[in-house]
Amino acid sequence: MKPKFDTNFFFQSTLTRNFKNFIAVTSQRSGQPGINSQEYGNYQISLPTKKEQEKIGKLLNYIDLNIASNQRNQNKPLWTHPP
């Protein structure tokens, strides 16, 4: 059975400030830091149609890859000196 959500979209939703706040608040409630599956199950995200999720997930993934590529390129010298 196919999931009713796009995995890229779902992953990107875990990178949001709202999700990070949920994690911070939820993990502090108990004496033992961490979150169980029931607590994760209580987290609600807004889900557009699956087609829109796919578009959003692909776009955000593309942006992430470009950012990573640019960061790698910033660490490379602009030119190399001959030996």
Biopython code that builds the backbone (N, CA, C, O; Angstrom):
import numpy as np
from Bio.PDB.StructureBuilder import StructureBuilder

atoms = [
    (1, "MET", "N", (0.842, -1.181, 0.000)),
    (1, "MET", "CA", (0.000, 0.000, 0.000)),
    (1, "MET", "C", (0.885, 1.242, 0.000)),
    (1, "MET", "O", (1.798, 1.361, 0.817)),
    (2, "LYS", "N", (0.614, 2.158, -0.912)),
    (2, "LYS", "CA", (1.404, 3.374, -1.003)),
    (2, "LYS", "C", (0.998, 4.334, 0.117)),
    (2, "LYS", "O", (-0.179, 4.432, 0.465)),
    (3, "PRO", "N", (1.998, 5.048, 0.684)),
    (3, "PRO", "CA", (1.643, 6.028, 1.712)),
    (3, "PRO", "C", (0.825, 7.170, 1.112)),
    (3, "PRO", "O", (0.894, 7.440, -0.087)),
    (4, "LYS", "N", (0.053, 7.831, 1.966)),
    (4, "LYS", "CA", (-0.789, 8.933, 1.514)),
    (4, "LYS", "C", (-0.035, 10.258, 1.562)),
    (4, "LYS", "O", (-0.621, 11.328, 1.396)),
    (5, "PHE", "N", (1.263, 10.169, 1.789)),
    (5, "PHE", "CA", (2.075, 11.377, 1.829)),
    (5, "PHE", "C", (3.350, 11.141, 1.057)),
    (5, "PHE", "O", (3.788, 10.003, 0.885)),
    (6, "ASP", "N", (3.943, 12.224, 0.593)),
    (6, "ASP", "CA", (5.206, 12.160, -0.122)),
    (6, "ASP", "C", (6.336, 12.190, 0.895)),
    (6, "ASP", "O", (6.352, 13.045, 1.781)),
    (7, "THR", "N", (7.278, 11.268, 0.777)),
    (7, "THR", "CA", (8.344, 11.168, 1.777)),
    (7, "THR", "C", (9.242, 12.405, 1.793)),
    (7, "THR", "O", (9.686, 12.818, 2.864)),
    (8, "ASN", "N", (9.521, 13.009, 0.628)),
    (8, "ASN", "CA", (10.318, 14.248, 0.610)),
    (8, "ASN", "C", (9.599, 15.361, 1.353)),
    (8, "ASN", "O", (10.212, 16.101, 2.123)),
    (9, "PHE", "N", (8.296, 15.477, 1.119)),
    (9, "PHE", "CA", (7.510, 16.510, 1.797)),
    (9, "PHE", "C", (7.533, 16.267, 3.302)),
    (9, "PHE", "O", (7.733, 17.196, 4.086)),
    (10, "PHE", "N", (7.328, 15.024, 3.697)),
    (10, "PHE", "CA", (7.314, 14.705, 5.119)),
    (10, "PHE", "C", (8.670, 15.010, 5.750)),
    (10, "PHE", "O", (8.731, 15.609, 6.824)),
    (11, "PHE", "N", (9.757, 14.605, 5.092)),
    (11, "PHE", "CA", (11.092, 14.896, 5.604)),
    (11, "PHE", "C", (11.296, 16.397, 5.750)),
    (11, "PHE", "O", (11.784, 16.860, 6.781)),
    (12, "GLN", "N", (10.928, 17.154, 4.731)),
    (12, "GLN", "CA", (11.108, 18.611, 4.792)),
    (12, "GLN", "C", (10.298, 19.215, 5.936)),
    (12, "GLN", "O", (10.717, 20.206, 6.534)),
    (13, "SER", "N", (9.146, 18.629, 6.245)),
    (13, "SER", "CA", (8.329, 19.161, 7.350)),
    (13, "SER", "C", (9.012, 18.943, 8.699)),
    (13, "SER", "O", (8.710, 19.639, 9.668)),
    (14, "THR", "N", (9.939, 17.972, 8.765)),
    (14, "THR", "CA", (10.666, 17.755, 10.023)),
    (14, "THR", "C", (11.800, 18.766, 10.203)),
    (14, "THR", "O", (12.436, 18.800, 11.257)),
    (15, "LEU", "N", (12.053, 19.576, 9.197)),
    (15, "LEU", "CA", (13.107, 20.589, 9.276)),
    (15, "LEU", "C", (12.562, 21.966, 9.642)),
    (15, "LEU", "O", (13.312, 22.941, 9.684)),
    (16, "THR", "N", (11.271, 22.047, 9.905)),
    (16, "THR", "CA", (10.646, 23.337, 10.189)),
    (16, "THR", "C", (10.815, 23.736, 11.658)),
    (16, "THR", "O", (11.087, 22.906, 12.527)),
    (17, "ARG", "N", (10.649, 25.003, 11.893)),
    (17, "ARG", "CA", (10.708, 25.526, 13.257)),
    (17, "ARG", "C", (9.594, 24.925, 14.115)),
    (17, "ARG", "O", (9.812, 24.615, 15.286)),
    (18, "ASN", "N", (8.413, 24.761, 13.541)),
    (18, "ASN", "CA", (7.288, 24.178, 14.291)),
    (18, "ASN", "C", (7.620, 22.772, 14.787)),
    (18, "ASN", "O", (7.327, 22.426, 15.931)),
    (19, "PHE", "N", (8.230, 21.968, 13.922)),
    (19, "PHE", "CA", (8.570, 20.603, 14.313)),
    (19, "PHE", "C", (9.645, 20.610, 15.392)),
    (19, "PHE", "O", (9.570, 19.850, 16.358)),
    (20, "LYS", "N", (10.641, 21.471, 15.224)),
    (20, "LYS", "CA", (11.722, 21.547, 16.219)),
    (20, "LYS", "C", (11.175, 22.004, 17.575)),
    (20, "LYS", "O", (11.606, 21.510, 18.617)),
    (21, "ASN", "N", (10.235, 22.939, 17.560)),
    (21, "ASN", "CA", (9.597, 23.372, 18.810)),
    (21, "ASN", "C", (8.800, 22.238, 19.443)),
    (21, "ASN", "O", (8.836, 22.050, 20.659)),
    (22, "PHE", "N", (8.081, 21.486, 18.618)),
    (22, "PHE", "CA", (7.315, 20.334, 19.111)),
    (22, "PHE", "C", (8.253, 19.340, 19.787)),
    (22, "PHE", "O", (7.957, 18.847, 20.875)),
    (23, "ILE", "N", (9.370, 19.050, 19.151)),
    (23, "ILE", "CA", (10.343, 18.107, 19.704)),
    (23, "ILE", "C", (10.877, 18.628, 21.036)),
    (23, "ILE", "O", (10.954, 17.887, 22.016)),
    (24, "ALA", "N", (11.245, 19.908, 21.064)),
    (24, "ALA", "CA", (11.814, 20.487, 22.284)),
    (24, "ALA", "C", (10.820, 20.423, 23.444)),
    (24, "ALA", "O", (11.185, 20.031, 24.552)),
    (25, "VAL", "N", (9.587, 20.800, 23.197)),
    (25, "VAL", "CA", (8.576, 20.814, 24.248)),
    (25, "VAL", "C", (8.205, 19.396, 24.676)),
    (25, "VAL", "O", (8.120, 19.109, 25.870)),
    (26, "THR", "N", (7.986, 18.519, 23.718)),
    (26, "THR", "CA", (7.543, 17.162, 24.017)),
    (26, "THR", "C", (8.619, 16.364, 24.741)),
    (26, "THR", "O", (8.310, 15.602, 25.657)),
    (27, "SER", "N", (9.862, 16.525, 24.347)),
    (27, "SER", "CA", (10.918, 15.722, 24.966)),
    (27, "SER", "C", (11.232, 16.190, 26.382)),
    (27, "SER", "O", (11.852, 15.448, 27.144)),
    (28, "GLN", "N", (10.823, 17.393, 26.753)),
    (28, "GLN", "CA", (11.081, 17.907, 28.097)),
    (28, "GLN", "C", (9.989, 17.536, 29.088)),
    (28, "GLN", "O", (10.166, 17.705, 30.295)),
    (29, "ARG", "N", (8.876, 17.040, 28.602)),
    (29, "ARG", "CA", (7.744, 16.736, 29.485)),
    (29, "ARG", "C", (8.016, 15.580, 30.427)),
    (29, "ARG", "O", (7.521, 15.564, 31.554)),
    (30, "SER", "N", (8.794, 14.620, 29.978)),
    (30, "SER", "CA", (9.021, 13.449, 30.822)),
    (30, "SER", "C", (10.388, 13.547, 31.478)),
    (30, "SER", "O", (11.226, 14.352, 31.073)),
    (31, "GLY", "N", (10.606, 12.725, 32.489)),
    (31, "GLY", "CA", (11.894, 12.711, 33.157)),
    (31, "GLY", "C", (12.995, 12.185, 32.258)),
    (31, "GLY", "O", (14.152, 12.585, 32.390)),
    (32, "GLN", "N", (12.647, 11.299, 31.351)),
    (32, "GLN", "CA", (13.610, 10.741, 30.404)),
    (32, "GLN", "C", (13.469, 11.464, 29.068)),
    (32, "GLN", "O", (12.433, 11.351, 28.412)),
    (33, "PRO", "N", (14.512, 12.216, 28.653)),
    (33, "PRO", "CA", (14.394, 12.931, 27.370)),
    (33, "PRO", "C", (14.145, 11.963, 26.217)),
    (33, "PRO", "O", (14.693, 10.861, 26.185)),
    (34, "GLY", "N", (13.341, 12.374, 25.307)),
    (34, "GLY", "CA", (13.021, 11.546, 24.148)),
    (34, "GLY", "C", (11.540, 11.601, 23.862)),
    (34, "GLY", "O", (10.750, 12.124, 24.648)),
    (35, "ILE", "N", (11.180, 11.051, 22.723)),
    (35, "ILE", "CA", (9.784, 11.068, 22.298)),
    (35, "ILE", "C", (9.426, 9.661, 21.846)),
    (35, "ILE", "O", (10.180, 9.028, 21.107)),
    (36, "ASN", "N", (8.281, 9.177, 22.291)),
    (36, "ASN", "CA", (7.853, 7.844, 21.865)),
    (36, "ASN", "C", (6.946, 7.952, 20.633)),
    (36, "ASN", "O", (6.570, 9.048, 20.217)),
    (37, "SER", "N", (6.608, 6.813, 20.069)),
    (37, "SER", "CA", (5.822, 6.796, 18.833)),
    (37, "SER", "C", (4.436, 7.413, 19.010)),
    (37, "SER", "O", (3.911, 8.035, 18.087)),
    (38, "GLN", "N", (3.846, 7.244, 20.186)),
    (38, "GLN", "CA", (2.521, 7.840, 20.419)),
    (38, "GLN", "C", (2.617, 9.362, 20.395)),
    (38, "GLN", "O", (1.742, 10.037, 19.853)),
    (39, "GLU", "N", (3.687, 9.898, 20.987)),
    (39, "GLU", "CA", (3.869, 11.352, 20.973)),
    (39, "GLU", "C", (4.110, 11.854, 19.555)),
    (39, "GLU", "O", (3.576, 12.892, 19.163)),
    (40, "TYR", "N", (4.916, 11.122, 18.782)),
    (40, "TYR", "CA", (5.096, 11.488, 17.377)),
    (40, "TYR", "C", (3.765, 11.457, 16.645)),
    (40, "TYR", "O", (3.490, 12.305, 15.795)),
    (41, "GLY", "N", (2.949, 10.481, 16.981)),
    (41, "GLY", "CA", (1.640, 10.352, 16.345)),
    (41, "GLY", "C", (0.717, 11.522, 16.635)),
    (41, "GLY", "O", (-0.223, 11.769, 15.880)),
    (42, "ASN", "N", (0.970, 12.241, 17.715)),
    (42, "ASN", "CA", (0.153, 13.403, 18.061)),
    (42, "ASN", "C", (0.546, 14.649, 17.286)),
    (42, "ASN", "O", (-0.208, 15.622, 17.262)),
    (43, "TYR", "N", (1.724, 14.637, 16.647)),
    (43, "TYR", "CA", (2.166, 15.806, 15.883)),
    (43, "TYR", "C", (1.334, 15.912, 14.612)),
    (43, "TYR", "O", (1.178, 14.940, 13.873)),
    (44, "GLN", "N", (0.809, 17.091, 14.372)),
    (44, "GLN", "CA", (-0.044, 17.289, 13.204)),
    (44, "GLN", "C", (0.639, 18.234, 12.220)),
    (44, "GLN", "O", (1.163, 19.282, 12.598)),
    (45, "ILE", "N", (0.621, 17.840, 10.959)),
    (45, "ILE", "CA", (1.117, 18.719, 9.905)),
    (45, "ILE", "C", (0.001, 18.911, 8.893)),
    (45, "ILE", "O", (-0.858, 18.049, 8.711)),
    (46, "SER", "N", (0.036, 20.045, 8.250)),
    (46, "SER", "CA", (-0.945, 20.315, 7.205)),
    (46, "SER", "C", (-0.499, 19.609, 5.941)),
    (46, "SER", "O", (0.630, 19.781, 5.481)),
    (47, "LEU", "N", (-1.390, 18.823, 5.393)),
    (47, "LEU", "CA", (-1.059, 18.077, 4.190)),
    (47, "LEU", "C", (-1.870, 18.580, 3.001)),
    (47, "LEU", "O", (-3.092, 18.438, 2.968)),
    (48, "PRO", "N", (-1.178, 19.169, 2.025)),
    (48, "PRO", "CA", (-1.878, 19.481, 0.778)),
    (48, "PRO", "C", (-2.106, 18.180, 0.015)),
    (48, "PRO", "O", (-1.783, 17.104, 0.519)),
    (49, "THR", "N", (-2.645, 18.263, -1.165)),
    (49, "THR", "CA", (-2.858, 17.053, -1.961)),
    (49, "THR", "C", (-1.515, 16.360, -2.193)),
    (49, "THR", "O", (-0.457, 16.984, -2.102)),
    (50, "LYS", "N", (-1.573, 15.075, -2.489)),
    (50, "LYS", "CA", (-0.329, 14.314, -2.707)),
    (50, "LYS", "C", (0.484, 14.923, -3.849)),
    (50, "LYS", "O", (1.712, 14.985, -3.772)),
    (51, "LYS", "N", (-0.187, 15.369, -4.897)),
    (51, "LYS", "CA", (0.507, 15.977, -6.035)),
    (51, "LYS", "C", (1.246, 17.244, -5.601)),
    (51, "LYS", "O", (2.388, 17.467, -6.003)),
    (52, "GLU", "N", (0.602, 18.061, -4.791)),
    (52, "GLU", "CA", (1.245, 19.274, -4.273)),
    (52, "GLU", "C", (2.392, 18.926, -3.328)),
    (52, "GLU", "O", (3.432, 19.585, -3.347)),
    (53, "GLN", "N", (2.210, 17.895, -2.501)),
    (53, "GLN", "CA", (3.288, 17.450, -1.615)),
    (53, "GLN", "C", (4.517, 17.071, -2.432)),
    (53, "GLN", "O", (5.641, 17.437, -2.088)),
    (54, "GLU", "N", (4.291, 16.330, -3.526)),
    (54, "GLU", "CA", (5.405, 15.899, -4.367)),
    (54, "GLU", "C", (6.137, 17.099, -4.954)),
    (54, "GLU", "O", (7.367, 17.126, -4.978)),
    (55, "LYS", "N", (5.388, 18.089, -5.426)),
    (55, "LYS", "CA", (6.003, 19.284, -6.001)),
    (55, "LYS", "C", (6.806, 20.041, -4.941)),
    (55, "LYS", "O", (7.941, 20.448, -5.186)),
    (56, "ILE", "N", (6.214, 20.223, -3.778)),
    (56, "ILE", "CA", (6.882, 20.948, -2.699)),
    (56, "ILE", "C", (8.115, 20.183, -2.230)),
    (56, "ILE", "O", (9.182, 20.771, -2.056)),
    (57, "GLY", "N", (7.972, 18.884, -2.025)),
    (57, "GLY", "CA", (9.089, 18.059, -1.580)),
    (57, "GLY", "C", (10.249, 18.090, -2.557)),
    (57, "GLY", "O", (11.401, 18.220, -2.143)),
    (58, "LYS", "N", (9.961, 17.971, -3.859)),
    (58, "LYS", "CA", (11.009, 18.013, -4.877)),
    (58, "LYS", "C", (11.686, 19.378, -4.918)),
    (58, "LYS", "O", (12.909, 19.463, -5.027)),
    (59, "LEU", "N", (10.901, 20.438, -4.832)),
    (59, "LEU", "CA", (11.469, 21.782, -4.855)),
    (59, "LEU", "C", (12.391, 22.019, -3.666)),
    (59, "LEU", "O", (13.504, 22.517, -3.834)),
    (60, "LEU", "N", (11.939, 21.670, -2.477)),
    (60, "LEU", "CA", (12.765, 21.886, -1.288)),
    (60, "LEU", "C", (14.003, 20.998, -1.302)),
    (60, "LEU", "O", (15.069, 21.418, -0.851)),
    (61, "ASN", "N", (13.876, 19.784, -1.809)),
    (61, "ASN", "CA", (15.027, 18.903, -1.931)),
    (61, "ASN", "C", (16.035, 19.493, -2.920)),
    (61, "ASN", "O", (17.240, 19.458, -2.670)),
    (62, "TYR", "N", (15.555, 20.025, -4.021)),
    (62, "TYR", "CA", (16.406, 20.668, -5.024)),
    (62, "TYR", "C", (17.148, 21.849, -4.408)),
    (62, "TYR", "O", (18.345, 22.021, -4.637)),
    (63, "ILE", "N", (16.445, 22.654, -3.633)),
    (63, "ILE", "CA", (17.071, 23.802, -2.966)),
    (63, "ILE", "C", (18.141, 23.325, -1.985)),
    (63, "ILE", "O", (19.235, 23.888, -1.941)),
    (64, "ASP", "N", (17.835, 22.296, -1.202)),
    (64, "ASP", "CA", (18.826, 21.746, -0.264)),
    (64, "ASP", "C", (20.083, 21.287, -0.992)),
    (64, "ASP", "O", (21.199, 21.562, -0.549)),
    (65, "LEU", "N", (19.901, 20.588, -2.108)),
    (65, "LEU", "CA", (21.056, 20.107, -2.871)),
    (65, "LEU", "C", (21.878, 21.263, -3.419)),
    (65, "LEU", "O", (23.107, 21.196, -3.425)),
    (66, "ASN", "N", (21.220, 22.322, -3.881)),
    (66, "ASN", "CA", (21.944, 23.486, -4.384)),
    (66, "ASN", "C", (22.699, 24.203, -3.277)),
    (66, "ASN", "O", (23.821, 24.662, -3.491)),
    (67, "ILE", "N", (22.109, 24.304, -2.117)),
    (67, "ILE", "CA", (22.794, 24.928, -0.980)),
    (67, "ILE", "C", (24.035, 24.124, -0.621)),
    (67, "ILE", "O", (25.109, 24.691, -0.415)),
    (68, "ALA", "N", (23.892, 22.809, -0.546)),
    (68, "ALA", "CA", (25.028, 21.949, -0.213)),
    (68, "ALA", "C", (26.122, 22.072, -1.265)),
    (68, "ALA", "O", (27.304, 22.124, -0.927)),
    (69, "SER", "N", (25.741, 22.120, -2.528)),
    (69, "SER", "CA", (26.709, 22.252, -3.614)),
    (69, "SER", "C", (27.447, 23.580, -3.509)),
    (69, "SER", "O", (28.667, 23.630, -3.662)),
    (70, "ASN", "N", (26.714, 24.648, -3.250)),
    (70, "ASN", "CA", (27.339, 25.967, -3.104)),
    (70, "ASN", "C", (28.272, 26.018, -1.907)),
    (70, "ASN", "O", (29.327, 26.649, -1.969)),
    (71, "GLN", "N", (27.897, 25.366, -0.827)),
    (71, "GLN", "CA", (28.766, 25.340, 0.352)),
    (71, "GLN", "C", (30.047, 24.580, 0.051)),
    (71, "GLN", "O", (31.123, 24.993, 0.484)),
    (72, "ARG", "N", (29.951, 23.479, -0.682)),
    (72, "ARG", "CA", (31.165, 22.741, -1.065)),
    (72, "ARG", "C", (32.043, 23.598, -1.958)),
    (72, "ARG", "O", (33.264, 23.606, -1.804)),
    (73, "ASN", "N", (31.433, 24.319, -2.892)),
    (73, "ASN", "CA", (32.196, 25.158, -3.817)),
    (73, "ASN", "C", (32.877, 26.316, -3.096)),
    (73, "ASN", "O", (33.938, 26.769, -3.526)),
    (74, "GLN", "N", (32.292, 26.796, -2.020)),
    (74, "GLN", "CA", (32.910, 27.890, -1.267)),
    (74, "GLN", "C", (34.196, 27.425, -0.588)),
    (74, "GLN", "O", (35.087, 28.234, -0.329)),
    (75, "ASN", "N", (34.296, 26.146, -0.304)),
    (75, "ASN", "CA", (35.483, 25.616, 0.355)),
    (75, "ASN", "C", (36.610, 25.306, -0.625)),
    (75, "ASN", "O", (37.727, 25.008, -0.204)),
    (76, "LYS", "N", (36.331, 25.372, -1.924)),
    (76, "LYS", "CA", (37.354, 25.113, -2.931)),
    (76, "LYS", "C", (38.056, 26.418, -3.273)),
    (76, "LYS", "O", (37.417, 27.470, -3.287)),
    (77, "PRO", "N", (39.360, 26.376, -3.549)),
    (77, "PRO", "CA", (40.044, 27.592, -3.970)),
    (77, "PRO", "C", (39.531, 28.024, -5.341)),
    (77, "PRO", "O", (39.124, 27.189, -6.149)),
    (78, "LEU", "N", (39.553, 29.332, -5.597)),
    (78, "LEU", "CA", (39.085, 29.838, -6.871)),
    (78, "LEU", "C", (40.025, 29.426, -8.001)),
    (78, "LEU", "O", (39.585, 29.257, -9.138)),
    (79, "TRP", "N", (41.278, 29.267, -7.710)),
    (79, "TRP", "CA", (42.252, 28.816, -8.697)),
    (79, "TRP", "C", (43.307, 28.002, -7.978)),
    (79, "TRP", "O", (43.478, 28.108, -6.764)),
    (80, "THR", "N", (43.995, 27.206, -8.731)),
    (80, "THR", "CA", (45.060, 26.418, -8.149)),
    (80, "THR", "C", (46.384, 26.926, -8.685)),
    (80, "THR", "O", (46.488, 27.320, -9.847)),
    (81, "HIS", "N", (47.384, 26.913, -7.839)),
    (81, "HIS", "CA", (48.717, 27.320, -8.261)),
    (81, "HIS", "C", (49.397, 26.142, -8.941)),
    (81, "HIS", "O", (49.229, 24.998, -8.521)),
    (82, "PRO", "N", (50.160, 26.416, -9.984)),
    (82, "PRO", "CA", (50.881, 25.310, -10.620)),
    (82, "PRO", "C", (51.901, 24.720, -9.642)),
    (82, "PRO", "O", (52.413, 25.430, -8.777)),
    (83, "PRO", "N", (52.193, 23.437, -9.778)),
    (83, "PRO", "CA", (53.138, 22.792, -8.838)),
    (83, "PRO", "C", (54.540, 23.362, -8.939)),
    (83, "PRO", "O", (55.438, 22.925, -8.220)),
]
sb = StructureBuilder()
sb.init_structure("model")
sb.init_model(0)
sb.init_chain("A")
sb.init_seg("    ")
for serial, (resi, resn, name, xyz) in enumerate(atoms, 1):
    if name == "N":
        sb.init_residue(resn, " ", resi, " ")
    sb.init_atom(name, np.array(xyz, "f"), 0.0, 1.0, " ", f" {name:<3s}", serial, name[0])
structure = sb.get_structure()
